[in-house]
Amino acid sequence: MINTSYYYIDESGAIDNDSKFFILSCYKTDTPEQVRSAVEKLYKEILNAPIFAIERKKFIEQKGFHACVNHPDIKSRFYNLLAMLNVRCYVLMLKKDSDLFRKLKESMSSTEIYNACITKLLSDRLTKTRNDKNIIIFEEYGSKPKKWLENVEKVITDISHKIDEKFKTKIFCSVKVHDKSDVNLSVIDYINHIFVQLFEKENLQQRIIDNFTIIEPKVALIYKMDKDHFFDKNKRIDVYKY
């Protein structure tokens, strides 16, 4: 029996904006419907919970879970749920005032830099699941979803060819682009947001630290691309250092 691995991918801090970091993250799961069901259940609970009565109208207008606009108490509820989901998260961080980023900007377009980050993030992941059926879902990026789909399909095809050549195999990858109506993408949105909160802000609030502590066991790997530093279960990242 062939296993199916699902990857959900999104970014925060576009290549050309004024954020300190470009952050590209994904999570892997083999139970996407369970993830979807759990997120939808929490959505209904928030709509019906008396404690969120004042926030209900705004939450509906926000169309559900979007970490940058949700109430802090809703964020905490979502991070608590995330800690119980069948997901493994992988995060790439590229600091924009680094020598590496400046060199990349001198020789590559913004899309090419984004693509290089996709390759860094997913090559090892897909190598490990090369015998699986891999379903890779990107969130929409830019104003032309079809063009973005063509772009990421090419990136995944290039990664696949290298894996095929190295392992003499034939990896299966199906690439899709979904908009924010796919509630499974809210999980990666929240993962990205916690890293934005941790590393973009001048002063860390205890609530942010607490939320990160809740979800940290789900973060299998953090790759600091500008320093070529890896952080995993054996070497945890110091949020006060970076």
Salt bridges, closest charged atoms under 4 A:
ASP16 OD1 - LYS105 NZ 2.69
GLU33 OE1 - ARG36 NE 3.54
GLU45 OE1 - ARG77 NH2 3.43
ASP73 OD2 - HIS71 ND1 3.84
ASP73 OD1 - ARG207 NH2 3.55
ASP99 OD1 - ARG102 NH2 2.63
GLU139 OE2 - LYS180 NZ 2.48
ASP158 OD2 - LYS154 NZ 3.12
ASP182 OD1 - ARG36 NH1 3.07
ASP182 OD2 - HIS178 ND1 2.66
GLU202 OE2 - LYS20 NZ 2.90
GLU216 OE2 - ARG236 NE 3.16
ASP226 OD2 - LYS224 NZ 2.80
